[in-house]
Amino acid sequence: MLYLILNHVFDGQPYAYKAAIFRALLAIPFSFFVVIWLGPRTIRWLIRMKLGDRPEFDHAALNQLTQHKANVPTMGGILILAAIVAGVLLLADLGNFYIHLALFCMLWLGSLGAMDDWLKLTASRRTGTRDGLKSYEKLLFQVGLGVMLAFFIYQYGNRNLEPGEPAFFNQIMIPFYKGDPLTHGVTVSVPVFMIVTVLVVTGTSNAVNLTDGMDGLAAGCVTMCAAVFMIMCAIVGEREWAAYLLLPRVTGAAELSVLCGAMTGACLGFLWFNCHPAQVFMGDTGSLPLGGLIGYVAIVIRHELLLFIVGGVFVIEAVSVIMQVSYFKWTGGKRIFRVAPIHHHFHLGGWAETQVVTRFWLVGALFAAAAIATAKLR
């Protein structure tokens, strides 16, 4: 909104507001203070609605360690989503197609997560059990979203190429590999592109959801991922920067840096209330759309494989669950870790919760630095 107003007032002159990265940096403190402003009243409302968490694990010692978290309000993800929407509406170019699609993705997964949280929390009051959406029901909605995003991203991206630009939405960038300057990466077919999109959106949303198990853990890691993709969107969306770094230019993708800036600020603001001891949890309402947005941005800028680096903590968490479940079934009850996801394994191993979270943040920061380095080291 502010962008359109300034664009009208200054008749499109190239002042600082025209640069997406400038507005992205403004979005960080703006979204931060939106969460700080809304936080106390939102937490009080969640308490009045009795939307308190009930940690339940299949491990008695872990239940004992987390019993102090009972009745801490969850569904705090609505704070994050509200701040992202506010930042985007104020500072982004609202005529940008990728911004429209990002808001659709966020609202779709936010609604899915909110429905799951609501069902779990209200059911636990009635029956004492946490009965939310079934896994296959959530997966069905995530896959459906992935298919829609793939169709619109591919159609819009290749239809809006500038003269002389090669088609790139059938390319997948490989980190640290320069590739052909005309094709940029590995060529894939349209069906493969759709499968990759579904896997990325579904995988990242669920990986962030699995990571959201300790005070501040998911919010801190998402902050670092969003900051990296804010930089990458600014690079890929600008002709000179993309050409210098031998990356495909995605017309219009620079505006997604504003979205990533708003995500960064919103997660930082949420950490104000979510740091140990947490006053509120984000729940599926926050974790599913945050993960989905990260995956969506990676797809648009053609850096899906970069997610394995920048989101290294999320990958480790998801892989630990896959390994644990597979090994448990294969051996008839044996375990690799004390409990999965792996952050709980370290917690049961004697690390304090704050130690686990801080050390995972440090690992996430190293992954983030490595991800940024891939832009040049190719």
DRENDO-1510 file (C-alpha; in Angstrom, 1 decimal, always signed):
<recs>
REC; n; res; u; v; w
REC; 1; MET; +0.0; +0.0; +0.0 .
REC; 2; LEU; +2.7; +2.5; +1.0 .
REC; 3; TYR; +4.7; +1.4; -2.1 .
REC; 4; LEU; +1.8; +2.2; -4.4 .
REC; 5; ILE; +1.2; +5.5; -2.6 .
REC; 6; LEU; +4.8; +6.6; -2.9 .
REC; 7; ASN; +4.9; +5.4; -6.5 .
REC; 8; HIS; +2.0; +7.6; -7.3 .
REC; 9; VAL; +3.3; +10.6; -5.4 .
REC; 10; PHE; +6.8; +10.5; -6.9 .
REC; 11; ASP; +5.5; +9.4; -10.3 .
REC; 12; GLY; +7.7; +6.3; -10.4 .
REC; 13; GLN; +11.0; +8.1; -9.9 .
REC; 14; PRO; +13.9; +5.8; -8.8 .
REC; 15; TYR; +14.0; +6.8; -5.2 .
REC; 16; ALA; +15.1; +4.4; -2.4 .
REC; 17; TYR; +11.5; +3.0; -1.9 .
REC; 18; LYS; +11.8; +1.4; -5.4 .
REC; 19; ALA; +14.4; -1.0; -4.2 .
REC; 20; ALA; +12.8; -4.2; -2.9 .
REC; 21; ILE; +15.7; -4.8; -0.5 .
REC; 22; PHE; +15.2; -1.4; +1.1 .
REC; 23; ARG; +11.5; -2.1; +1.8 .
REC; 24; ALA; +12.5; -5.6; +3.0 .
REC; 25; LEU; +14.8; -4.1; +5.6 .
REC; 26; LEU; +12.0; -1.8; +6.7 .
REC; 27; ALA; +9.6; -4.7; +7.0 .
REC; 28; ILE; +11.8; -6.3; +9.6 .
REC; 29; PRO; +11.3; -3.8; +12.4 .
REC; 30; PHE; +7.8; -3.0; +11.3 .
REC; 31; SER; +6.6; -6.7; +11.6 .
REC; 32; PHE; +8.7; -7.0; +14.8 .
REC; 33; PHE; +6.8; -4.2; +16.5 .
REC; 34; VAL; +3.4; -5.4; +15.2 .
REC; 35; VAL; +4.0; -8.7; +17.1 .
REC; 36; ILE; +5.2; -6.8; +20.2 .
REC; 37; TRP; +2.1; -4.6; +20.1 .
REC; 38; LEU; -0.4; -7.4; +19.5 .
REC; 39; GLY; +1.4; -10.0; +21.6 .
REC; 40; PRO; +0.1; -9.3; +25.1 .
REC; 41; ARG; -3.6; -8.9; +24.2 .
REC; 42; THR; -3.4; -12.0; +21.9 .
REC; 43; ILE; -1.9; -14.1; +24.6 .
REC; 44; ARG; -4.6; -13.0; +27.1 .
REC; 45; TRP; -7.3; -13.8; +24.5 .
REC; 46; LEU; -5.8; -17.3; +24.0 .
REC; 47; ILE; -5.8; -17.9; +27.7 .
REC; 48; ARG; -9.5; -16.8; +28.0 .
REC; 49; MET; -10.3; -19.2; +25.2 .
REC; 50; LYS; -8.5; -21.9; +27.2 .
REC; 51; LEU; -6.3; -22.8; +24.2 .
REC; 52; GLY; -3.5; -24.2; +26.4 .
REC; 53; ASP; -1.1; -26.8; +25.2 .
REC; 54; ARG; -0.9; -30.3; +26.7 .
REC; 55; PRO; +2.5; -31.9; +25.9 .
REC; 56; GLU; +2.2; -35.6; +25.4 .
REC; 57; PHE; +5.0; -37.9; +24.4 .
REC; 58; ASP; +5.5; -41.7; +24.4 .
REC; 59; HIS; +8.3; -41.3; +26.9 .
REC; 60; ALA; +7.7; -40.9; +30.6 .
REC; 61; ALA; +10.9; -39.0; +31.3 .
REC; 62; LEU; +10.2; -36.5; +28.6 .
REC; 63; ASN; +6.6; -35.9; +29.9 .
REC; 64; GLN; +8.2; -35.2; +33.2 .
REC; 65; LEU; +10.6; -32.7; +31.7 .
REC; 66; THR; +7.9; -30.8; +29.9 .
REC; 67; GLN; +5.1; -30.9; +32.4 .
REC; 68; HIS; +5.7; -27.2; +33.2 .
REC; 69; LYS; +4.5; -26.3; +29.7 .
REC; 70; ALA; +1.0; -27.5; +30.4 .
REC; 71; ASN; -1.6; -24.9; +29.7 .
REC; 72; VAL; +0.8; -22.5; +28.0 .
REC; 73; PRO; -1.4; -20.9; +25.2 .
REC; 74; THR; -0.8; -22.2; +21.7 .
REC; 75; MET; -2.0; -21.0; +18.3 .
REC; 76; GLY; +0.3; -18.1; +18.7 .
REC; 77; GLY; +1.1; -18.4; +15.0 .
REC; 78; ILE; -1.7; -16.0; +14.4 .
REC; 79; LEU; +0.6; -13.3; +15.7 .
REC; 80; ILE; +3.2; -14.2; +13.2 .
REC; 81; LEU; +0.8; -14.4; +10.3 .
REC; 82; ALA; -0.8; -11.1; +11.2 .
REC; 83; ALA; +2.5; -9.3; +11.3 .
REC; 84; ILE; +3.6; -10.8; +7.9 .
REC; 85; VAL; +0.4; -9.8; +6.3 .
REC; 86; ALA; +0.7; -6.3; +7.8 .
REC; 87; GLY; +4.3; -5.9; +6.6 .
REC; 88; VAL; +3.5; -7.2; +3.1 .
REC; 89; LEU; +0.3; -5.0; +2.7 .
REC; 90; LEU; +2.2; -1.9; +3.8 .
REC; 91; LEU; +5.6; -2.3; +2.0 .
REC; 92; ALA; +5.3; -4.7; -0.9 .
REC; 93; ASP; +4.1; -4.1; -4.4 .
REC; 94; LEU; +0.6; -5.4; -4.2 .
REC; 95; GLY; +0.3; -5.8; -7.9 .
REC; 96; ASN; +3.0; -8.5; -7.9 .
REC; 97; PHE; +1.8; -11.9; -8.8 .
REC; 98; TYR; +4.3; -13.8; -6.6 .
REC; 99; ILE; +3.1; -11.7; -3.6 .
REC; 100; HIS; -0.5; -12.8; -4.3 .
REC; 101; LEU; +0.5; -16.4; -4.5 .
REC; 102; ALA; +2.6; -16.2; -1.3 .
REC; 103; LEU; -0.4; -14.8; +0.6 .
REC; 104; PHE; -2.6; -17.5; -0.8 .
REC; 105; CYS; +0.0; -20.1; +0.3 .
REC; 106; MET; +0.3; -18.6; +3.8 .
REC; 107; LEU; -3.5; -18.4; +4.3 .
REC; 108; TRP; -4.1; -21.9; +3.0 .
REC; 109; LEU; -1.5; -23.5; +5.4 .
REC; 110; GLY; -2.4; -21.2; +8.2 .
REC; 111; SER; -6.0; -22.2; +8.0 .
REC; 112; LEU; -5.0; -25.9; +7.9 .
REC; 113; GLY; -2.8; -25.5; +10.9 .
REC; 114; ALA; -5.4; -23.5; +12.8 .
REC; 115; MET; -8.0; -26.1; +12.2 .
REC; 116; ASP; -5.7; -28.8; +13.4 .
REC; 117; ASP; -4.7; -26.9; +16.5 .
REC; 118; TRP; -8.4; -26.0; +17.3 .
REC; 119; LEU; -9.5; -29.6; +17.0 .
REC; 120; LYS; -6.7; -30.9; +19.1 .
REC; 121; LEU; -7.1; -28.3; +21.9 .
REC; 122; THR; -10.9; -28.5; +22.1 .
REC; 123; ALA; -10.9; -32.3; +21.8 .
REC; 124; SER; -8.4; -32.5; +24.7 .
REC; 125; ARG; -10.8; -30.5; +26.9 .
REC; 126; ARG; -13.7; -32.9; +26.1 .
REC; 127; THR; -12.1; -36.3; +25.9 .
REC; 128; GLY; -8.6; -35.8; +27.4 .
REC; 129; THR; -7.0; -36.9; +24.1 .
REC; 130; ARG; -5.3; -34.8; +21.4 .
REC; 131; ASP; -7.4; -35.6; +18.3 .
REC; 132; GLY; -6.7; -33.2; +15.5 .
REC; 133; LEU; -6.7; -33.7; +11.8 .
REC; 134; LYS; -5.5; -37.1; +10.6 .
REC; 135; SER; -2.1; -37.2; +9.0 .
REC; 136; TYR; -3.5; -38.1; +5.6 .
REC; 137; GLU; -6.0; -35.2; +5.8 .
REC; 138; LYS; -3.2; -32.7; +6.3 .
REC; 139; LEU; -1.1; -34.3; +3.7 .
REC; 140; LEU; -4.0; -34.1; +1.2 .
REC; 141; PHE; -4.3; -30.4; +1.7 .
REC; 142; GLN; -0.5; -29.8; +1.4 .
REC; 143; VAL; -0.2; -31.9; -1.8 .
REC; 144; GLY; -3.2; -30.0; -3.3 .
REC; 145; LEU; -1.6; -26.7; -2.5 .
REC; 146; GLY; +1.7; -27.9; -4.0 .
REC; 147; VAL; +0.0; -28.9; -7.2 .
REC; 148; MET; -1.7; -25.5; -7.5 .
REC; 149; LEU; +1.5; -23.6; -6.8 .
REC; 150; ALA; +3.5; -25.6; -9.3 .
REC; 151; PHE; +0.9; -24.9; -12.0 .
REC; 152; PHE; +0.7; -21.1; -11.5 .
REC; 153; ILE; +4.5; -20.6; -10.9 .
REC; 154; TYR; +5.4; -22.5; -14.0 .
REC; 155; GLN; +2.8; -20.9; -16.2 .
REC; 156; TYR; +3.4; -17.3; -15.0 .
REC; 157; GLY; +7.2; -17.6; -14.9 .
REC; 158; ASN; +7.8; -18.8; -18.4 .
REC; 159; ARG; +5.0; -16.6; -19.8 .
REC; 160; ASN; +6.6; -13.4; -18.4 .
REC; 161; LEU; +10.2; -13.9; -19.6 .
REC; 162; GLU; +11.8; -10.8; -20.9 .
REC; 163; PRO; +13.1; -10.8; -24.5 .
REC; 164; GLY; +16.2; -12.8; -24.9 .
REC; 165; GLU; +15.9; -14.6; -21.5 .
REC; 166; PRO; +16.0; -18.4; -21.6 .
REC; 167; ALA; +13.2; -20.4; -20.0 .
REC; 168; PHE; +14.3; -21.3; -16.5 .
REC; 169; PHE; +11.4; -22.8; -14.6 .
REC; 170; ASN; +12.3; -26.2; -16.0 .
REC; 171; GLN; +15.8; -25.7; -14.4 .
REC; 172; ILE; +16.9; -26.7; -10.9 .
REC; 173; MET; +19.9; -24.8; -9.5 .
REC; 174; ILE; +22.7; -26.9; -8.0 .
REC; 175; PRO; +24.6; -25.2; -5.1 .
REC; 176; PHE; +28.3; -24.6; -5.8 .
REC; 177; TYR; +27.9; -25.7; -9.4 .
REC; 178; LYS; +28.0; -23.0; -12.2 .
REC; 179; GLY; +26.5; -25.1; -15.0 .
REC; 180; ASP; +25.6; -23.8; -18.4 .
REC; 181; PRO; +25.2; -20.0; -18.4 .
REC; 182; LEU; +22.2; -20.3; -20.7 .
REC; 183; THR; +20.3; -23.0; -18.8 .
REC; 184; HIS; +21.8; -22.4; -15.3 .
REC; 185; GLY; +21.1; -25.8; -13.9 .
REC; 186; VAL; +19.6; -29.3; -14.5 .
REC; 187; THR; +16.7; -29.5; -16.9 .
REC; 188; VAL; +13.5; -31.2; -15.7 .
REC; 189; SER; +10.2; -31.9; -17.3 .
REC; 190; VAL; +6.9; -30.3; -16.3 .
REC; 191; PRO; +5.7; -33.3; -14.3 .
REC; 192; VAL; +9.0; -33.5; -12.5 .
REC; 193; PHE; +8.7; -29.8; -11.7 .
REC; 194; MET; +5.3; -30.4; -10.2 .
REC; 195; ILE; +6.5; -33.3; -8.1 .
REC; 196; VAL; +9.5; -31.3; -6.8 .
REC; 197; THR; +7.1; -28.4; -5.9 .
REC; 198; VAL; +4.8; -30.7; -4.0 .
REC; 199; LEU; +7.7; -32.4; -2.1 .
REC; 200; VAL; +9.3; -29.0; -1.2 .
REC; 201; VAL; +6.1; -27.4; +0.0 .
REC; 202; THR; +5.0; -30.5; +1.9 .
REC; 203; GLY; +8.5; -31.3; +3.2 .
REC; 204; THR; +9.4; -27.9; +4.5 .
REC; 205; SER; +6.0; -27.2; +6.2 .
REC; 206; ASN; +6.2; -30.5; +8.0 .
REC; 207; ALA; +9.9; -30.2; +8.9 .
REC; 208; VAL; +9.3; -26.8; +10.5 .
REC; 209; ASN; +6.3; -28.4; +12.3 .
REC; 210; LEU; +8.6; -31.1; +13.7 .
REC; 211; THR; +11.2; -28.6; +14.8 .
REC; 212; ASP; +8.6; -26.6; +16.8 .
REC; 213; GLY; +9.1; -28.6; +20.0 .
REC; 214; MET; +11.1; -26.3; +22.3 .
REC; 215; ASP; +10.9; -22.7; +23.4 .
REC; 216; GLY; +12.2; -20.5; +20.6 .
REC; 217; LEU; +13.7; -23.3; +18.5 .
REC; 218; ALA; +11.5; -23.2; +15.4 .
REC; 219; ALA; +11.1; -19.4; +15.5 .
REC; 220; GLY; +14.9; -18.8; +15.7 .
REC; 221; CYS; +15.7; -21.2; +12.9 .
REC; 222; VAL; +13.0; -19.8; +10.6 .
REC; 223; THR; +14.3; -16.3; +11.3 .
REC; 224; MET; +17.7; -17.3; +9.8 .
REC; 225; CYS; +16.2; -19.1; +6.8 .
REC; 226; ALA; +14.0; -16.1; +6.0 .
REC; 227; ALA; +16.9; -13.7; +6.3 .
REC; 228; VAL; +18.9; -15.8; +3.8 .
REC; 229; PHE; +16.1; -16.0; +1.3 .
REC; 230; MET; +15.5; -12.2; +1.7 .
REC; 231; ILE; +19.0; -11.7; +0.3 .
REC; 232; MET; +18.7; -14.4; -2.3 .
REC; 233; CYS; +15.4; -13.0; -3.6 .
REC; 234; ALA; +17.0; -9.5; -3.9 .
REC; 235; ILE; +19.8; -11.0; -5.9 .
REC; 236; VAL; +17.7; -13.2; -8.2 .
REC; 237; GLY; +15.2; -10.4; -8.8 .
REC; 238; GLU; +17.9; -7.8; -10.0 .
REC; 239; ARG; +19.4; -8.1; -13.4 .
REC; 240; GLU; +22.8; -6.8; -12.6 .
REC; 241; TRP; +23.3; -8.9; -9.4 .
REC; 242; ALA; +21.9; -12.1; -11.0 .
REC; 243; ALA; +24.2; -11.7; -14.0 .
REC; 244; TYR; +27.2; -11.0; -11.8 .
REC; 245; LEU; +26.6; -14.2; -9.8 .
REC; 246; LEU; +25.6; -16.3; -12.8 .
REC; 247; LEU; +22.1; -16.9; -11.4 .
REC; 248; PRO; +18.9; -17.0; -13.4 .
REC; 249; ARG; +17.0; -13.7; -13.1 .
REC; 250; VAL; +13.4; -14.2; -12.0 .
REC; 251; THR; +11.4; -11.2; -13.0 .
REC; 252; GLY; +9.3; -10.0; -10.1 .
REC; 253; ALA; +10.9; -12.2; -7.5 .
REC; 254; ALA; +12.7; -9.3; -5.8 .
REC; 255; GLU; +9.3; -8.4; -4.1 .
REC; 256; LEU; +9.5; -11.7; -2.3 .
REC; 257; SER; +12.4; -10.2; -0.3 .
REC; 258; VAL; +9.8; -7.9; +1.3 .
REC; 259; LEU; +7.8; -11.0; +2.3 .
REC; 260; CYS; +11.0; -12.6; +3.7 .
REC; 261; GLY; +11.8; -9.4; +5.6 .
REC; 262; ALA; +8.3; -9.5; +7.2 .
REC; 263; MET; +8.8; -13.1; +8.1 .
REC; 264; THR; +12.2; -12.3; +9.7 .
REC; 265; GLY; +10.7; -9.5; +11.8 .
REC; 266; ALA; +7.6; -11.4; +12.7 .
REC; 267; CYS; +9.6; -14.4; +14.0 .
REC; 268; LEU; +12.0; -12.1; +15.9 .
REC; 269; GLY; +9.0; -10.5; +17.5 .
REC; 270; PHE; +7.5; -13.8; +18.4 .
REC; 271; LEU; +10.7; -14.9; +20.1 .
REC; 272; TRP; +10.1; -12.0; +22.5 .
REC; 273; PHE; +7.2; -14.1; +23.9 .
REC; 274; ASN; +8.4; -17.6; +22.9 .
REC; 275; CYS; +11.8; -17.6; +24.4 .
REC; 276; HIS; +12.3; -19.7; +27.5 .
REC; 277; PRO; +10.1; -19.9; +29.5 .
REC; 278; ALA; +7.6; -19.5; +26.7 .
REC; 279; GLN; +4.5; -17.4; +27.2 .
REC; 280; VAL; +3.0; -18.7; +24.0 .
REC; 281; PHE; +3.6; -21.4; +21.3 .
REC; 282; MET; +3.1; -21.0; +17.6 .
REC; 283; GLY; +1.4; -24.4; +17.1 .
REC; 284; ASP; +0.6; -25.7; +13.7 .
REC; 285; THR; -1.0; -22.4; +13.0 .
REC; 286; GLY; +2.5; -20.9; +12.7 .
REC; 287; SER; +4.8; -23.7; +11.8 .
REC; 288; LEU; +2.9; -25.1; +8.8 .
REC; 289; PRO; +2.6; -21.7; +6.9 .
REC; 290; LEU; +6.1; -20.6; +7.8 .
REC; 291; GLY; +7.6; -23.8; +6.4 .
REC; 292; GLY; +5.4; -23.7; +3.4 .
REC; 293; LEU; +6.4; -20.1; +2.7 .
REC; 294; ILE; +10.1; -20.9; +2.8 .
REC; 295; GLY; +9.5; -23.8; +0.4 .
REC; 296; TYR; +7.4; -21.6; -1.9 .
REC; 297; VAL; +10.1; -18.9; -2.1 .
REC; 298; ALA; +12.8; -21.4; -2.8 .
REC; 299; ILE; +10.7; -22.8; -5.7 .
REC; 300; VAL; +10.1; -19.3; -7.2 .
REC; 301; ILE; +13.8; -18.4; -7.2 .
REC; 302; ARG; +14.8; -21.9; -8.4 .
REC; 303; HIS; +16.8; -22.8; -5.3 .
REC; 304; GLU; +15.0; -25.8; -4.0 .
REC; 305; LEU; +18.3; -27.6; -3.3 .
REC; 306; LEU; +19.5; -24.7; -1.3 .
REC; 307; LEU; +16.9; -25.6; +1.3 .
REC; 308; PHE; +19.1; -28.6; +2.3 .
REC; 309; ILE; +21.8; -26.1; +3.4 .
REC; 310; VAL; +19.9; -23.1; +4.7 .
REC; 311; GLY; +17.3; -25.3; +6.4 .
REC; 312; GLY; +19.9; -27.8; +7.6 .
REC; 313; VAL; +18.4; -27.9; +11.1 .
REC; 314; PHE; +14.9; -28.7; +9.7 .
REC; 315; VAL; +16.4; -31.4; +7.5 .
REC; 316; ILE; +18.2; -33.0; +10.5 .
REC; 317; GLU; +15.0; -32.9; +12.6 .
REC; 318; ALA; +12.9; -34.5; +9.8 .
REC; 319; VAL; +15.5; -37.2; +9.0 .
REC; 320; SER; +15.8; -38.1; +12.7 .
REC; 321; VAL; +12.0; -38.8; +12.7 .
REC; 322; ILE; +12.2; -40.8; +9.5 .
REC; 323; MET; +15.1; -42.9; +10.8 .
REC; 324; GLN; +13.5; -43.5; +14.2 .
REC; 325; VAL; +10.1; -44.6; +12.8 .
REC; 326; SER; +11.7; -46.8; +10.1 .
REC; 327; TYR; +14.1; -48.5; +12.5 .
REC; 328; PHE; +11.4; -49.0; +15.1 .
REC; 329; LYS; +9.2; -50.8; +12.5 .
REC; 330; TRP; +12.1; -52.7; +11.0 .
REC; 331; THR; +13.5; -54.0; +14.3 .
REC; 332; GLY; +10.1; -54.5; +16.0 .
REC; 333; GLY; +10.5; -51.8; +18.7 .
REC; 334; LYS; +14.2; -50.8; +18.9 .
REC; 335; ARG; +15.2; -47.1; +18.7 .
REC; 336; ILE; +18.1; -45.2; +17.3 .
REC; 337; PHE; +17.5; -42.1; +19.4 .
REC; 338; ARG; +16.0; -41.8; +22.9 .
REC; 339; VAL; +13.1; -40.1; +21.3 .
REC; 340; ALA; +12.6; -38.2; +18.1 .
REC; 341; PRO; +12.7; -35.4; +16.8 .
REC; 342; ILE; +16.4; -35.3; +17.7 .
REC; 343; HIS; +16.2; -32.1; +19.9 .
REC; 344; HIS; +14.3; -34.2; +22.5 .
REC; 345; HIS; +17.1; -36.8; +22.3 .
REC; 346; PHE; +19.6; -34.2; +23.5 .
REC; 347; HIS; +17.2; -32.9; +26.1 .
REC; 348; LEU; +16.9; -36.4; +27.6 .
REC; 349; GLY; +20.7; -36.8; +27.3 .
REC; 350; GLY; +21.2; -34.1; +30.0 .
REC; 351; TRP; +21.3; -30.9; +28.0 .
REC; 352; ALA; +19.1; -28.1; +29.4 .
REC; 353; GLU; +16.4; -26.9; +27.1 .
REC; 354; THR; +18.1; -23.5; +26.6 .
REC; 355; GLN; +21.4; -25.3; +25.7 .
REC; 356; VAL; +19.6; -27.4; +23.1 .
REC; 357; VAL; +17.9; -24.4; +21.5 .
REC; 358; THR; +21.0; -22.2; +21.6 .
REC; 359; ARG; +23.2; -24.9; +20.1 .
REC; 360; PHE; +20.7; -25.6; +17.4 .
REC; 361; TRP; +20.6; -21.9; +16.6 .
REC; 362; LEU; +24.4; -21.9; +16.3 .
REC; 363; VAL; +24.2; -24.8; +13.9 .
REC; 364; GLY; +21.5; -23.0; +12.0 .
REC; 365; ALA; +23.6; -19.9; +11.7 .
REC; 366; LEU; +26.5; -21.9; +10.2 .
REC; 367; PHE; +24.1; -23.4; +7.7 .
REC; 368; ALA; +22.8; -19.9; +6.9 .
REC; 369; ALA; +26.3; -18.6; +6.3 .
REC; 370; ALA; +27.1; -21.6; +4.0 .
REC; 371; ALA; +23.9; -21.0; +2.1 .
REC; 372; ILE; +24.8; -17.4; +1.4 .
REC; 373; ALA; +28.3; -18.4; +0.3 .
REC; 374; THR; +26.8; -20.6; -2.4 .
REC; 375; ALA; +25.7; -17.5; -4.3 .
REC; 376; LYS; +29.4; -16.7; -5.0 .
REC; 377; LEU; +31.2; -20.0; -4.6 .
REC; 378; ARG; +30.1; -21.5; -7.9 .
</recs>
